[in-house]
Amino acid sequence: MPPRTTDSSPERRDTDRPHPDQEPGRERSVPDPEAGAGTEARVGQAPHSTEDPNTGQGRGSADGATESGGASADDTADTAGPGDPGVDPRVAAVRRAADGGRRWRAAQLAGCAALLAVALTGGAVAFGGAGGGNTGTGVDTVSAAGALTPGALARGDLDSGIVSLQKHLRAQPRDFGSWATLGVAYVEQARTKGDPSRYPQAERALKRSLELEPDNDQALAGRAALAAARHDFTGALKHADRALKQNPYNERALCSRVDALVELGRYDDAAEAARTADDRRPGVPVFTRYAYVHELRDDVRIARAVLERALGQADSPADVAYVATALGQLAWNQGEYKTALGHYARALAADEEYLPALEGRARAQAASGDRAAAVEGLERVVARFPLPGPLVALGELYEDRGADGDRAKAGDQYALVDAWTALARAGGVNADLDTAMAAADHGDKKEALRAARAEWNRRHSVHTADALAWALHVNGRDEEALPYARRATATGYRNAAFLYHRGVIERATGDDREARTHLKAALELNPGFSPLGAREARTALKELEGTR
């Protein structure tokens, strides 16, 4: 699977301080690594999200987005195309681009990218005053006037919630809390729709909130979530720290701080931040981050125990879908495909359109040998939101089938990755890691190395170490690649793709013994980690065994 993301997890209202029986240290909510996995876990309230207005500057008009990925009602009503009433133009453009990717070649794909760019930015400009909108991750804030709480927003759909916020802000344009909530909702829309054009809208809404109430923790936490969504993890850490200075119990800020430290490769600090967050605001958002920190340190037992307790106590469809998908990802990474499919089934029973679960199920089906179902599932995902991870996964499944038509279809998926990264950059997103990961195997190798180096200069996570190692390898620089490949596996995190990359690089440098060890480990851990990578790992291992 692609790197685990946590910016979509449900959260509670950040303005809620703990009740007397929830004071820090009163009760551990997740298993303590020192105490073992037996400590009881508790799950927080229903998820929430916030929205960012297309700032009608000086007038308080607000533009909407959807937490679950839909468009704002304003956008839908005003910009849906003929013959497709009520469909968000961004989604329609994504679908056209994905369909075009299956029919056209490079020149036409460039046209698709242009069309997608127009659609993604056009509606935002129409409603947003100064520029294109953007999307991001969900954040929990509350209207100061109580017009619409994040809890209420989470229990409904994001479209109608945003419409309510817009209406409220037209009447009460100085409600800084609702501006913060709207800003975060745009971040969530960007994430769920793969629409980076929402990020500038989120930025304007959060800025408006801070103009009305300087240093309010809701907007600062929203800025942290926005920075993380744009892969500016240094900025995310800074904004999260500022928010926590104002309110040490702000859940969004606590979670964004963990995310930023993880993505910066500061794993010891991330573990401490996760413990702090668990003390202060136990709940689903914290549990998932706590679990991921432990997975990165090869403590899968703790990670699974935390997520299973959270799932057992989840009381909303959003909680169930999110946590069950996290469990599915954890099982898939360990090669436990039947278990993973069971978790994805539970997630989709809670929300049949939950894209991470649809993608995860397709990957598990492919690894289990059901390639037809996997292709059908990934085609369904990319037809809605052509993001780099599922595009590459679908392209590799086509490529693995080997027919001329399939190879051409695979090339179309890889070309659409380039279109997405261009749009992401236009929305202020740092897309270098996505570029490096996709281009190393399916694009411009020199560009992959440039992007990987640039990302490594920003942060030293296991994922950036692996990306740089592999980019160096495909450019024939294996001696230089080897230290990065070793660093990618140094925390104990067991990822089959990392082990495969390390084994291939070790073989290229002449260390056949270590190469056999790591190629074998990759295939034992997760033999279906990649249709093409797993096949190449088996071939390389067979050749090494034959030369012993």
HUHULIN-V429873 format. One record per pair of residues at least 12 apart in sequence whose ideal C-beta (glycine too) atoms are under 10 Angstrom apart, sorted by the first residue. I is the first residue (numbers start at 1). J is the second residue. Records with the same first field share a line. If there is no record, write none. Layout:
I: J  J
This chain:
1: 328  329  330  332  333  340  356  359  360  363  364  389  393  495  497  526  529
2: 329  359  363  387  388  389  390  392  393  433  434  437  463  497
3: 262  263  292  389  433  434  437  461  462  463  464  466  467  495
4: 262  288  289  291  292  295  296  326  329  330  333  356  463
5: 137  191  228  229  259  263  292  356  389
6: 137  228  255  256  258  259  262  263  285  286  288  289  291  292  322  326
7: 136  137  138  139  187  188  191  225  226  228  229  236  252  255  256  259  285
8: 47  49  67  136  137  138  187  188  191  192  229  285  288  318  321  322  325  354  355  356
9: 44  47  137  138  251  255  259  283  284  285  286  287  288  289  318  319  322  323  326
10: 43  44  45  46  47  48  49  67  138  140  150  154  251  283  284  285  288  314  316  318  319  320  321  322  323
11: 44  45  46  47  48  49  50  137  138  139  140  141  150  154  184  221  225  250  251  252  254  255  281  283  284  285  286
12: 44  45  46  47  48  140  150  151  154  249  251  252  281  282  283  284  285  286
13: 44  45  48  140  141  142  149  150  151  154  181  218  250  251  252
14: 48  50  139  140  141  142  150  177  180  181  184  217  218  221  222  243  247  249  250  251  252  253  254  281
15: 140  141  142  143  144  149  150  177  216  217  218  247  249  250  251
16: 44  45  140  142  150  151  249  250  251  281
17: 247  248  249  250  280  281
18: 249  279  280  281  282
22: 42  249  279  280  281  282
23: 279  280
24: 248  249  276  278  279  280  281
25: 279  280
26: 279  282
27: 39  40  42  278  279  282
28: 40  41  42  275  278  279  282
29: 41  42  43  44  277  278  279  281  282  283  286  287  290  306  309  310
30: 42  274  275  277  278  282  286  287  289  290  291  294  302  303  305  306  307  309  310
31: 290  291  294  299  301  302  303  305  306  309
32: 275  278  302
33: 271  275  290  293  294  297  299  301  302
36: 301  302  305
37: 299  301  302  303  304  305  306  308  309
38: 305
39: 305  306  309
40: 309  313
41: 278  282  283  284  287  290  305  306  307  308  309  310  311  312  313
42: 278  282  283  284  287  309  310  313
43: 282  283  284  286  287  309  310  311  312  313  314  315  316  319  323
44: 140  251  281  282  283  284  285  286  287  310  313  314  315  319
45: 140  150  151  154  251  283  284  315  316  319
46: 150  151  152  153  154  155  284  314  315  316  317  318  319
47: 67  138  140  150  151  153  154  155  188  283  284  285  316  317  318  319  321  322
48: 67  138  139  140  141  142  149  150  151  152  153  154  155  161  181  184  185  188  251  252  285  318
49: 65  66  67  68  137  138  139  140  141  150  153  154  158  161  162  181  182  184  185  186  187  188  189  192  318
50: 65  67  136  137  138  139  140  141  142  143  148  150  153  158  161  162  165  177  178  179  180  181  182  183  184  185  186  187  188  202  205  206  209  218  219  221  222  225  252
51: 63  64  65  66  67  72  138  139  141  148  150  153  158  161  162  163  164  165  166  169  178  179  180  181  182  183  184  185  186  187  188  189  198  201  202  205  222
52: 64  65  128  133  134  135  136  139  162  165  179  180  181  182  183  184  185  186  187  188  189  190  198  199  200  201  202  203  204  205  206  207  208  209  222  226
53: 65  72  127  128  129  133  162  165  166  169  170  173  178  179  181  182  183  185  186  201  202  204  205  206  208  209
54: 72  74  75  123  124  125  126  127  128  129  130  131  132  133  166  182  186  198  200  201  204  205
55: 127  128  129  130  131  169  173  179  182  183  200  201  203  204  205  207  208
56: 127  128  129  166  169  170  173  208
57: 128  129  130  204  208
58: 129  173  208
59: 129  169  170  173
60: 166  168  169  170  171  172  173  174  175  178  179  208
61: 74  127  128  129  166  169  170  173
62: 74  127  162  163  165  166  167  168  169  170  173  178  179  182  183  185  201  205  208
63: 75  123  124  126  127  128  129  133  162  165  166  169  182  186  198  201  204  205
64: 76  127  133  158  159  160  161  162  163  164  165  166  167  182  185  186  189  201
65: 88  124  133  134  135  136  158  159  161  162  165  182  183  184  185  186  187  188  189  190  192  193  195  198  201  202  205
66: 88  135  157  158  159  160  161  162  163  185  186  188  189  192  193
67: 138  150  153  154  156  157  158  159  161  162  184  185  187  188  189  191  192  318
68: 138  154  156  157  158  159  161  188  189  192  193  318  351  353  354  355
69: 88  91  135  157  158  159  188  189  190  191  192  193  194  195  353  354  355  384  385
70: 86  87  88  91  157  158  159  160  162  189  192  193
71: 86  87  88  89  90  91  92  123  158  159  162  189  193  195  198
72: 88  123  124  127  133  158  159  160  161  162  163  165  166  182  185  186  189  198  201
73: 86  159  160  162  163  164  166  167
74: 123  126  127  162  163  166
75: 88  89  90  122  123  124  126  127  133  159  162  189
76: 88  89  91  123  159  163
77: 163
78: 123  126  127
79: 92  119  122  123  124  126  127
80: 92  123
81: 93  96  119
88: 119  123  159  189  193  195
89: 118  119  120  122  123  126
90: 116  119  120  121  122  123  124  133  135  189  190  193  194  195  197  198  385
91: 119  193  194  195  383  384  385
92: 115  116  119
93: 112  113  115  116  117  118  119  120  122  123  195
94: 112  115  116  119  120  193  194  195  382  383  384  385  386  387  416  420
95: 116  382  383  384  385  386
96: 111  112  115  116  119  383
97: 109  111  112  113  114  115  116  117  119  382  383  386  412  416  419  420  423
98: 112  116  379  381  382  383  384  385  386  391  394  412  413  416
99: 112  382  383
100: 112  113  115  116  412  415  416  419
101: 382  383  386  391  394  395  409  411  412  413  414  415  416  417  419
102: 379  382  383  394  398  405  408  409  412  413  416
103: 408  409  412
104: 412  415
105: 408  411  412  415
106: 411  412  415  418
108: 412  415
109: 411  412  414  415  416  418  419
110: 415  418  419  422
111: 419
112: 386  412  415  416  419
113: 415  416  418  419  420  421  422  423
114: 419  422
115: 419
116: 195  197  386  416  419  420  422  423
117: 132  197  419  422  423  426  427
119: 195  197  423
120: 132  133  134  135  190  193  194  195  196  197  198  423  426  427
121: 133  134  195  196  197  200  423  426  427
122: 197
123: 195  197  198
124: 186  195  197  198  199  200  201  427
125: 197  200
127: 166  201
128: 186  197  198  200  201  204  205
129: 201  204
130: 200  201  203  204
131: 197  200  201  203  204
132: 196  197  198  199  200  201  426  427  428
133: 186  189  190  195  196  197  198  199  200  201  202  203  204  205  427
134: 183  186  187  189  190  195  196  197  198  199  200  201  202  203  204  226  229  230  424  426  427  428  429
135: 185  186  187  188  189  190  191  192  193  194  195  196  197  198  199  201  202  226  229  427  429
136: 183  184  185  186  187  188  189  190  191  192  195  196  198  199  201  202  203  206  222  225  226  227  228  229  230  427  429
137: 184  185  186  187  188  189  190  191  192  202  222  224  225  226  228  229  252  255  256  259
138: 150  153  154  158  184  185  187  188  189  191  192  225  229  252  285  318
139: 180  181  183  184  185  186  187  188  202  206  218  219  221  222  223  224  225  226  229  250  251  252  253  255  256
140: 153  154  180  181  184  218  221  222  225  250  251  252  255  285
141: 153  176  177  178  179  180  181  182  183  184  185  206  209  216  217  218  219  221  222  250  252
142: 177  178  180  181  218
143: 164  165  168  169  172  175  176  177  178  179  180  181  182  218
144: 172  174  175  176  177  178  179  180  181  209  212  213  216  218
145: 168  169  171  172  174  175  176  177  178
146: 168  175  177  178
147: 164  165  167  168  169  171  172  175  177  178  181
148: 160  161  162  163  164  165  167  168  169  175  177  178  181  182
149: 161  177  181
150: 177  180  181  184  185  218  252
151: 316
152: 164
153: 165  181  185  188
154: 316  318  319
155: 316  317  318
158: 185  188  189  192
159: 189
161: 181  182  185
162: 181  182  185  186  188  189
164: 178
165: 178  179  181  182  185  205
166: 178  182
168: 181  182
169: 181  182  205  208
173: 208  212
174: 208  211  212  213
175: 209  212  213
176: 208  209  210  211  212  213  214  216  218  219
177: 209  212  213  216  218  219
178: 205  209  218
179: 204  205  206  207  208  209  210  211  212  213  216  218  219  222
180: 205  206  208  209  210  212  213  216  217  218  219  220  221  222  223  252
181: 205  209  218  219  222
182: 201  202  204  205  206  208  209  222
183: 198  199  201  202  203  204  205  206  207  208  209  210  218  219  222  223  225  226
184: 202  205  206  209  218  219  221  222  223  224  225  226  229  252
185: 198  201  202  205  222
186: 198  199  200  201  202  203  204  205  206  222  226  229
187: 199  201  202  203  205  206  222  223  225  226  227  228  229  230
188: 202  225  229
189: 201  202
190: 202  226  229  230  424  427  429
191: 225  229  355  385  387
192: 353  354  355  356  385
193: 355  384  385  387
194: 355  382  384  385  386  387  388  390  420  423  424
195: 385  423  424  427
196: 229  230  420  421  422  423  424  425  426  427  428  429  431
197: 423  424  426  427  428
198: 226  229  427
199: 226  227  229  230  424  426  427  428  429
200: 226  426  427  428
201: 427
202: 222  223  225  226  229  230  427  428
203: 222  223  226  227  230  428
205: 219  222  226
206: 218  219  220  221  222  223  224  225  226  239
207: 219  223
209: 222  223
210: 222  223
215: 242  243  245  246
216: 243  246  247
217: 242  243  244  245  246  247  248  249  250  252  253
218: 243  246  247  250  252  253
219: 239  243  246
220: 238  239  240  241  242  243  244  245  246  247  250  252  253  256
221: 239  240  242  243  244  246  247  250  251  252  253  254  255  256  257
222: 239  243  252  253  256
223: 235  236  238  239  240  242  243  253  256
224: 236  237  238  239  240  241  242  243  244  250  252  253  254  255  256  257  259  260
225: 239  240  243  252  253  255  256  259
226: 239  256  428
227: 239  240  256  260  428
228: 240  255  256  257  259  260  263
229: 256  259  427  428  429
230: 424  427  428  429  430  431
231: 263  424  428  429  430  431  432  433  434  455  458  459
232: 260  263  428  429  430  458
233: 256  259  260  261  262  263  264  265  266  430  458  459  461
234: 260  263  264  458  459
235: 260
236: 253  256  257  259  260  261  263  264
237: 256  257  258  259  260  261  263  264  266  269  273
238: 260
239: 253  256  257  260
240: 252  253  254  255  256  257  258  259  260  261  273
241: 253  256  257  260
243: 256  257
244: 256  257  273  276  277  280
248: 276  280  281
249: 277  280  281
250: 280  281
251: 277  280  281  282  283  284  285  286
252: 281  285
253: 277  281
254: 273  274  276  277  278  279  280  281  285  286  289
255: 273  274  277  281  283  285  286  288  289
256: 273  277  285  289
257: 269  270  273  274  276  277  289
258: 270  271  272  273  274  275  276  277  278  285  286  288  289  290  292  293
259: 273  289  292
260: 273  459
261: 273  274  289  293  461
262: 274  289  292  293  296  459  461  462  463
263: 433  458  459  460  461  463  464
264: 458  459  460  461  464
265: 296  456  459  460  461  462  463  464  465  487  491
266: 459  460  461
267: 293  296  297  461  462  490  491  492  493
268: 293  297  491
270: 289  290  292  293  296  297
271: 290  293  294  296  297  299
272: 293
273: 289  290  293
274: 286  287  288  289  290  291  292  293  294
275: 290  293
277: 289  290
278: 290  306
282: 310
283: 310  319
284: 307  310  311  313  314  316  318  319  320  322  323  326
285: 310  319  322
286: 306  310
287: 303  306  307  309  310  311  313  314  319  323  326
288: 303  306  307  310  322  323  325  326  327
289: 306
290: 302  303  306  307  310
291: 303  304  305  306  307  308  309  310  323  326  327  330
292: 306  307  326  329  330
293: 306
294: 306
295: 307  326  329  330  333  334  491  492  493  494  495
296: 461  462  463  491  492  493  494  495
297: 491  492  493
298: 489  491  492  493  494
299: 492  493
300: 330  331  333  334  492  493  494
303: 326  327  330  333
304: 326  327  330  331  334  339
306: 323  326
307: 323  324  325  326  327  328  329  330  331  343
308: 323  327  330  343
309: 323
310: 322  323  324  326  327
311: 323  324  326  327  343  346  347
314: 346  350
316: 350
317: 347  349  350  351  352  354
318: 350  351  354
319: 350
320: 346  347  349  350  351  354
321: 344  346  347  348  349  350  351  352  353  354  356  357
322: 347  350  351  354  356  357
323: 343  346  347  350
324: 342  343  344  345  346  347  348  349  350  351  354  357  360
325: 340  343  344  346  347  348  350  351  354  355  356  357  358  359  360  361
326: 343  347  356  360
327: 339  340  342  343  344  346  347  360
328: 340  341  342  343  344  345  346  347  348  356  357  360  361  363  364
329: 343  344  356  357  359  360  363  364
330: 343
331: 343  344  360  364
332: 344  360  361  363  364  367  496  526  528  529
333: 493  494  495  496  497  525  526  529
334: 494  496  525  526
335: 367  496  523  524  525  526  527  528  529
336: 364  526
337: 363  364  365  366  367  368  369  370  526  527  528
338: 364  368
339: 364
340: 360  361  363  364  365  367  368
341: 360  361  364  365  367  368  370
342: 364
343: 357  360  361  364
344: 356  357  358  359  360  361  362  363  364  365  377
345: 357  361
347: 360  361
348: 360  361
353: 380  384
355: 380  381  384  385  387  390
356: 381  389  390
358: 377  378  380  381  384  390
359: 377  378  380  381  382  385  387  389  390  393  394
360: 377
361: 373  374  377  378  381
362: 374  375  376  377  378  379  380  381  390  393  394  397
363: 377  378  389  390  393  397  528  529  530  531
364: 377  528
365: 377  378  528
366: 378  393  394  396  397  400  528  530  531
367: 526  527  528  529  530  531  534
368: 528
369: 528
371: 397  400  401  531
372: 397
374: 393  394  397  528  531
375: 393  394  397  398  401  406  409
377: 390  393  394
378: 390  391  392  393  394  395  396  397  398  413
379: 394  397  398  409  413
381: 393  394
382: 394  395  413  416
385: 420
386: 413  416  417  419  420
387: 416  417  420  424  434
388: 413  414  416  417  418  420  421  424  431  433  434  435  437  438
389: 417  434  437  438
390: 413
391: 410  412  413  414  415  416  417  418  419  420  438  442
392: 410  413  414  416  417  434  437  438  441  442  443  530  532
393: 413  530  531
394: 409  410  412  413  414  416
395: 407  409  410  411  412  413  414  415  416  417  438  441  442  531  532
396: 410  413  414  441  442  530  531  532  533  535
397: 409  410  413  530  531  532
398: 410  411  412  413  414  531
399: 411  413  414  441  442  531  532
400: 530  531  532  534  535
401: 531
410: 442  532
411: 442
413: 438  442
414: 438  439  441  442  443
415: 442  443
417: 431  434  435  437  438  439  442  443
418: 435  438  439  442  443  444  447
420: 434  435  438
421: 434  435  438  439  443  451
422: 435
430: 451  454  455  458  459
431: 451  455
432: 447  448  450  451  452  453  454  455  456  457  458  464  467
433: 451  452  454  455  456  458  459  461  463  464  466  467  468
434: 451  455  467
435: 447  448  450  451  452  454  455  467  471
436: 448  449  450  451  452  453  454  455  456  463  464  466  467  468  470  471
437: 451  452  455  463  464  466  467  470  471  497
438: 451
439: 451  452  467  471  474
440: 452  467  468  469  470  471  472  473  474  475  501
441: 470  471  474  530  532  533
442: 532
445: 471  473  474  475  476
446: 471  474  475
447: 471
448: 467  468  470  471  472  474  475
449: 467  468  470  471  472  473  474  475  477
450: 471
451: 467  468  471
452: 464  465  466  467  468  469  470  471  472  475  484
453: 467  468  471  472
454: 468
455: 467  468  471
456: 468  469  471  484
460: 484  487
461: 487  488  491
462: 487  488  489  490  491  492  493  495  498
463: 488  493  495  497  498
464: 484  487  488
465: 483  484  485  486  487  488  489  490  491  498
466: 484  485  487  488  489  493  495  497  498  499  500  501  502
467: 484  488  501
468: 480  481  483  484  485  487  488
469: 481  482  483  484  485  486  487  488  489  498  501  502  504  505
470: 484  485  488  497  498  500  501  502  504  505
471: 484
472: 484  485  505
473: 485  501  502  504  505  508  509
474: 504
476: 508
477: 505  508
478: 504  505  506  507  508  509  510
479: 505  508  509  510
480: 505
481: 501  502  504  505  506  508  509
482: 502  505  506  508  509  511  514
483: 505
484: 501  502  505
485: 498  499  501  502  503  504  505  506  509  518
486: 502  505  506  514  518
487: 502
488: 501  502
489: 501  502  518  521
494: 521  522  525  526
495: 522  525  526  529
496: 521  522  523  524  525  526  527  528  529  530  533  534  537
497: 522  526  529  530  533  534  537
498: 518  521  522  525  529
499: 517  518  519  520  521  522  523  524  525  526  529  537
500: 518  519  521  522  523  525  526  529  530  533  534  536  537  540  541
501: 518  522  533  537
502: 514  515  517  518  519  521  522
503: 515  516  517  518  519  520  521  522  523  537  540  541  544
504: 518  519  522  533  536  537  540
505: 518
506: 518  519
507: 519  540  541  543  544
508: 540
512: 543  544  545  547  548
513: 544  548
515: 540  541  544
516: 540  541  544  545  547  548
518: 537  541
519: 536  537  538  539  540  541  542  544  545
520: 537  541  544  545
522: 534  537  538  541
523: 537  538  541
